[in-house]
Amino acid sequence: MDRTNAAASAHTSTTAARRPRARATQAEERPHLLLNAAEEVFMQKGFHLTTMDAVAERAGMSKKTIYQLFESKQDLFEAVMHRHAPMSAAFDPPADGPVEGVLEALVLSVALPCMAPKHVSLTQLFIAECRANQDLMPIFYRMEMRHETNILARWLSEHAARAGLDVDDPQDTAHMLLAGTIGDLFIKALLGKRPFPSEAYIRRRARLAVQTFLHGTARRPTTRQAET
């Protein structure tokens, strides 16, 4: 085989080897591209006026490909909502360290993404669509089951007693901490108040909420303990 043929053969082999990797990469990127396109269409048209044809056209793929990834428009809508949900489960709190610092970090791991403009806009869309179609309510219940406060509640359940804190209901306490940090801010954002509060302001609110919580739940010594 002369050099020209050898080079051509090597090029063909290299190209053939690259094709499976390229196809694998495209397959991995496809769900991400589809969710980006679906999010754009849902935000522009709302759930009811969005069609799978419009999503397919925006994503540059066939409806058959979309239905291979998501069984229905509702499943696709839920995936878009879930992608922007502030899931603090991705946050891994340290097992040890100052309680105040750990709680602040946990609260902020939820509060900051919750106040992100994209999350606020999608929440507005979801509320409007649920009012028009109760069939979407199961999405809310499923998202509530994996609610962002669960990891905070779990930390309180596992560490509160050891930290000297009286916590009767970890889940309610987690909701209280989040509400004390961004409750009113989130409602105002949903109602259209702009500009959004700064990250520095949210951090100050989280610190105050945690300090107030710790002051109120710290175990007080009994009379006998105080006398000794």
C-alpha positions as a Markdown table, in Angstrom:
| # | Residue | x | y | z |
|---|---|---|---|---|
| 1 | Met | 0.0 | 0.0 | 0.0 |
| 2 | Asp | 1.5 | 3.3 | -1.0 |
| 3 | Arg | 1.6 | 6.3 | 1.3 |
| 4 | Thr | -1.4 | 8.0 | -0.2 |
| 5 | Asn | -3.6 | 4.9 | 0.2 |
| 6 | Ala | -2.3 | 4.4 | 3.7 |
| 7 | Ala | -3.0 | 7.9 | 4.7 |
| 8 | Ala | -6.5 | 7.7 | 3.3 |
| 9 | Ser | -7.2 | 4.4 | 5.1 |
| 10 | Ala | -6.0 | 5.9 | 8.4 |
| 11 | His | -8.2 | 9.0 | 7.9 |
| 12 | Thr | -11.2 | 6.7 | 7.2 |
| 13 | Ser | -10.5 | 4.7 | 10.3 |
| 14 | Thr | -10.2 | 7.8 | 12.4 |
| 15 | Thr | -13.3 | 9.3 | 11.1 |
| 16 | Ala | -15.2 | 6.1 | 11.6 |
| 17 | Ala | -14.0 | 5.9 | 15.2 |
| 18 | Arg | -15.1 | 9.4 | 15.9 |
| 19 | Arg | -18.7 | 8.9 | 14.6 |
| 20 | Pro | -19.9 | 6.7 | 17.6 |
| 21 | Arg | -18.4 | 9.2 | 20.0 |
| 22 | Ala | -20.1 | 12.1 | 18.2 |
| 23 | Arg | -23.4 | 10.3 | 18.2 |
| 24 | Ala | -23.1 | 9.5 | 21.9 |
| 25 | Thr | -22.3 | 13.2 | 22.7 |
| 26 | Gln | -25.4 | 14.3 | 20.7 |
| 27 | Ala | -27.5 | 11.8 | 22.5 |
| 28 | Glu | -26.3 | 13.1 | 25.9 |
| 29 | Glu | -26.9 | 16.7 | 24.9 |
| 30 | Arg | -30.4 | 16.0 | 23.4 |
| 31 | Pro | -32.4 | 16.2 | 26.7 |
| 32 | His | -30.6 | 19.4 | 27.7 |
| 33 | Leu | -31.3 | 21.0 | 24.3 |
| 34 | Leu | -34.9 | 19.9 | 24.4 |
| 35 | Leu | -35.5 | 21.3 | 27.8 |
| 36 | Asn | -34.0 | 24.6 | 26.8 |
| 37 | Ala | -36.3 | 24.8 | 23.8 |
| 38 | Ala | -39.4 | 23.6 | 25.7 |
| 39 | Glu | -38.7 | 26.2 | 28.4 |
| 40 | Glu | -38.6 | 29.0 | 25.8 |
| 41 | Val | -41.9 | 27.9 | 24.2 |
| 42 | Phe | -43.7 | 27.4 | 27.6 |
| 43 | Met | -42.6 | 30.9 | 28.7 |
| 44 | Gln | -43.8 | 32.5 | 25.5 |
| 45 | Lys | -47.1 | 30.7 | 25.0 |
| 46 | Gly | -47.9 | 29.1 | 28.4 |
| 47 | Phe | -48.7 | 25.4 | 28.9 |
| 48 | His | -52.0 | 25.2 | 27.1 |
| 49 | Leu | -51.0 | 27.0 | 23.9 |
| 50 | Thr | -47.7 | 25.1 | 23.6 |
| 51 | Thr | -47.7 | 22.2 | 21.2 |
| 52 | Met | -45.2 | 19.5 | 20.8 |
| 53 | Asp | -44.8 | 20.6 | 17.2 |
| 54 | Ala | -43.7 | 24.0 | 18.3 |
| 55 | Val | -41.2 | 22.5 | 20.8 |
| 56 | Ala | -39.9 | 20.1 | 18.2 |
| 57 | Glu | -39.4 | 23.0 | 15.7 |
| 58 | Arg | -37.6 | 25.1 | 18.4 |
| 59 | Ala | -35.4 | 22.2 | 19.4 |
| 60 | Gly | -34.6 | 21.2 | 15.9 |
| 61 | Met | -35.7 | 17.6 | 16.4 |
| 62 | Ser | -38.6 | 15.4 | 15.5 |
| 63 | Lys | -41.7 | 14.8 | 17.7 |
| 64 | Lys | -40.8 | 11.1 | 17.7 |
| 65 | Thr | -37.5 | 12.0 | 19.4 |
| 66 | Ile | -39.3 | 14.1 | 22.0 |
| 67 | Tyr | -41.7 | 11.3 | 22.8 |
| 68 | Gln | -38.8 | 8.9 | 23.2 |
| 69 | Leu | -37.6 | 11.2 | 26.1 |
| 70 | Phe | -41.0 | 12.4 | 27.5 |
| 71 | Glu | -44.3 | 10.6 | 27.3 |
| 72 | Ser | -46.4 | 13.7 | 27.3 |
| 73 | Lys | -46.4 | 17.5 | 27.2 |
| 74 | Gln | -47.2 | 17.4 | 30.9 |
| 75 | Asp | -44.1 | 15.3 | 31.6 |
| 76 | Leu | -42.0 | 17.7 | 29.6 |
| 77 | Phe | -43.5 | 20.7 | 31.5 |
| 78 | Glu | -42.7 | 19.0 | 34.8 |
| 79 | Ala | -39.1 | 18.4 | 33.8 |
| 80 | Val | -38.7 | 22.1 | 33.0 |
| 81 | Met | -40.1 | 23.0 | 36.3 |
| 82 | His | -38.0 | 20.5 | 38.2 |
| 83 | Arg | -34.8 | 21.7 | 36.5 |
| 84 | His | -35.1 | 25.1 | 38.1 |
| 85 | Ala | -36.5 | 24.0 | 41.4 |
| 86 | Pro | -34.0 | 25.0 | 44.2 |
| 87 | Met | -33.1 | 21.6 | 45.4 |
| 88 | Ser | -30.8 | 21.9 | 48.4 |
| 89 | Ala | -30.3 | 18.1 | 48.3 |
| 90 | Ala | -27.3 | 18.9 | 46.1 |
| 91 | Phe | -25.8 | 20.7 | 49.1 |
| 92 | Asp | -23.7 | 18.5 | 51.4 |
| 93 | Pro | -23.6 | 20.2 | 54.9 |
| 94 | Pro | -20.5 | 19.5 | 57.0 |
| 95 | Ala | -21.1 | 17.0 | 59.8 |
| 96 | Asp | -19.3 | 19.2 | 62.3 |
| 97 | Gly | -18.8 | 22.9 | 62.7 |
| 98 | Pro | -20.6 | 25.9 | 64.2 |
| 99 | Val | -24.3 | 25.3 | 64.1 |
| 100 | Glu | -25.1 | 28.8 | 63.1 |
| 101 | Gly | -22.8 | 28.6 | 60.1 |
| 102 | Val | -24.2 | 25.2 | 58.9 |
| 103 | Leu | -27.8 | 26.4 | 59.2 |
| 104 | Glu | -27.0 | 29.6 | 57.3 |
| 105 | Ala | -25.4 | 27.6 | 54.5 |
| 106 | Leu | -28.3 | 25.3 | 54.3 |
| 107 | Val | -30.9 | 28.1 | 54.3 |
| 108 | Leu | -28.9 | 30.0 | 51.6 |
| 109 | Ser | -28.6 | 26.9 | 49.4 |
| 110 | Val | -32.3 | 27.1 | 49.0 |
| 111 | Ala | -33.1 | 30.8 | 49.4 |
| 112 | Leu | -30.7 | 32.1 | 46.7 |
| 113 | Pro | -31.8 | 29.9 | 43.8 |
| 114 | Cys | -35.4 | 30.3 | 44.9 |
| 115 | Met | -35.1 | 34.1 | 44.4 |
| 116 | Ala | -33.4 | 33.7 | 41.0 |
| 117 | Pro | -35.5 | 35.5 | 38.3 |
| 118 | Lys | -35.9 | 32.3 | 36.2 |
| 119 | His | -37.3 | 30.4 | 39.1 |
| 120 | Val | -39.7 | 33.2 | 39.9 |
| 121 | Ser | -40.9 | 33.5 | 36.3 |
| 122 | Leu | -41.5 | 29.7 | 36.1 |
| 123 | Thr | -43.4 | 29.8 | 39.4 |
| 124 | Gln | -45.6 | 32.6 | 38.1 |
| 125 | Leu | -46.3 | 30.5 | 35.0 |
| 126 | Phe | -47.0 | 27.4 | 37.0 |
| 127 | Ile | -49.5 | 29.2 | 39.3 |
| 128 | Ala | -51.3 | 30.7 | 36.3 |
| 129 | Glu | -51.5 | 27.3 | 34.5 |
| 130 | Cys | -52.7 | 25.5 | 37.6 |
| 131 | Arg | -55.6 | 27.9 | 38.0 |
| 132 | Ala | -56.7 | 27.1 | 34.5 |
| 133 | Asn | -56.1 | 23.4 | 34.6 |
| 134 | Gln | -56.3 | 21.3 | 37.8 |
| 135 | Asp | -54.7 | 18.4 | 36.0 |
| 136 | Leu | -51.4 | 20.0 | 36.6 |
| 137 | Met | -51.8 | 20.0 | 40.4 |
| 138 | Pro | -50.1 | 16.5 | 40.7 |
| 139 | Ile | -46.9 | 18.2 | 39.5 |
| 140 | Phe | -47.1 | 20.5 | 42.5 |
| 141 | Tyr | -47.6 | 17.5 | 44.9 |
| 142 | Arg | -44.7 | 15.6 | 43.4 |
| 143 | Met | -42.4 | 18.6 | 43.7 |
| 144 | Glu | -43.6 | 19.1 | 47.3 |
| 145 | Met | -42.6 | 15.5 | 48.1 |
| 146 | Arg | -39.0 | 16.4 | 47.1 |
| 147 | His | -39.3 | 19.8 | 48.6 |
| 148 | Glu | -36.1 | 21.9 | 48.9 |
| 149 | Thr | -36.5 | 22.1 | 52.7 |
| 150 | Asn | -36.3 | 18.4 | 53.2 |
| 151 | Ile | -32.5 | 18.4 | 53.6 |
| 152 | Leu | -32.7 | 21.2 | 56.1 |
| 153 | Ala | -35.4 | 19.3 | 58.0 |
| 154 | Arg | -33.3 | 16.2 | 57.9 |
| 155 | Trp | -30.3 | 18.0 | 59.4 |
| 156 | Leu | -32.5 | 19.4 | 62.2 |
| 157 | Ser | -33.9 | 16.0 | 62.9 |
| 158 | Glu | -30.4 | 14.4 | 63.1 |
| 159 | His | -28.4 | 17.2 | 64.8 |
| 160 | Ala | -30.8 | 19.5 | 66.7 |
| 161 | Ala | -30.7 | 17.5 | 70.0 |
| 162 | Arg | -27.0 | 17.1 | 69.8 |
| 163 | Ala | -26.7 | 20.9 | 69.2 |
| 164 | Gly | -28.8 | 21.6 | 72.3 |
| 165 | Leu | -31.9 | 22.8 | 70.3 |
| 166 | Asp | -35.5 | 22.1 | 71.1 |
| 167 | Val | -37.1 | 21.3 | 67.8 |
| 168 | Asp | -40.6 | 19.6 | 67.9 |
| 169 | Asp | -41.2 | 19.5 | 64.2 |
| 170 | Pro | -38.1 | 19.6 | 61.9 |
| 171 | Gln | -40.2 | 20.1 | 58.7 |
| 172 | Asp | -42.2 | 23.0 | 60.1 |
| 173 | Thr | -39.0 | 24.5 | 61.5 |
| 174 | Ala | -37.3 | 24.3 | 58.1 |
| 175 | His | -40.3 | 26.1 | 56.5 |
| 176 | Met | -40.1 | 28.7 | 59.2 |
| 177 | Leu | -36.4 | 29.4 | 58.6 |
| 178 | Leu | -36.9 | 29.7 | 54.8 |
| 179 | Ala | -40.0 | 31.9 | 55.3 |
| 180 | Gly | -38.1 | 34.1 | 57.7 |
| 181 | Thr | -35.4 | 34.6 | 55.1 |
| 182 | Ile | -37.3 | 35.1 | 51.9 |
| 183 | Gly | -41.0 | 34.5 | 52.5 |
| 184 | Asp | -42.2 | 38.1 | 51.9 |
| 185 | Leu | -39.5 | 38.7 | 49.3 |
| 186 | Phe | -40.6 | 35.8 | 47.2 |
| 187 | Ile | -44.3 | 36.8 | 47.4 |
| 188 | Lys | -43.4 | 40.3 | 46.3 |
| 189 | Ala | -41.3 | 39.0 | 43.5 |
| 190 | Leu | -44.3 | 36.8 | 42.3 |
| 191 | Leu | -46.5 | 39.9 | 42.4 |
| 192 | Gly | -44.0 | 41.7 | 40.1 |
| 193 | Lys | -42.0 | 43.8 | 42.5 |
| 194 | Arg | -38.6 | 44.7 | 40.9 |
| 195 | Pro | -35.7 | 44.9 | 41.2 |
| 196 | Phe | -35.0 | 41.7 | 43.0 |
| 197 | Pro | -33.2 | 41.9 | 46.3 |
| 198 | Ser | -29.5 | 41.6 | 46.3 |
| 199 | Glu | -27.6 | 38.5 | 47.3 |
| 200 | Ala | -26.0 | 40.5 | 50.2 |
| 201 | Tyr | -29.4 | 41.4 | 51.5 |
| 202 | Ile | -30.7 | 37.8 | 51.3 |
| 203 | Arg | -27.5 | 36.7 | 53.2 |
| 204 | Arg | -28.2 | 39.2 | 56.0 |
| 205 | Arg | -31.8 | 38.0 | 56.2 |
| 206 | Ala | -30.6 | 34.4 | 56.5 |
| 207 | Arg | -28.2 | 35.3 | 59.2 |
| 208 | Leu | -30.9 | 37.1 | 61.2 |
| 209 | Ala | -33.4 | 34.3 | 60.7 |
| 210 | Val | -30.9 | 31.7 | 61.9 |
| 211 | Gln | -29.8 | 33.8 | 64.9 |
| 212 | Thr | -33.5 | 34.4 | 65.9 |
| 213 | Phe | -34.2 | 30.7 | 65.6 |
| 214 | Leu | -31.2 | 29.7 | 67.7 |
| 215 | His | -32.0 | 32.2 | 70.4 |
| 216 | Gly | -35.6 | 30.9 | 70.6 |
| 217 | Thr | -34.8 | 27.1 | 70.6 |
| 218 | Ala | -31.6 | 26.9 | 72.6 |
| 219 | Arg | -32.2 | 24.8 | 75.7 |
| 220 | Arg | -32.4 | 26.8 | 78.9 |
| 221 | Pro | -30.8 | 25.2 | 82.0 |
| 222 | Thr | -33.4 | 24.1 | 84.6 |
| 223 | Thr | -33.4 | 25.7 | 88.1 |
| 224 | Arg | -31.5 | 22.8 | 89.5 |
| 225 | Gln | -28.9 | 22.9 | 86.8 |
| 226 | Ala | -28.5 | 26.7 | 87.2 |
| 227 | Glu | -27.9 | 26.3 | 90.9 |
| 228 | Thr | -25.2 | 23.7 | 90.4 |
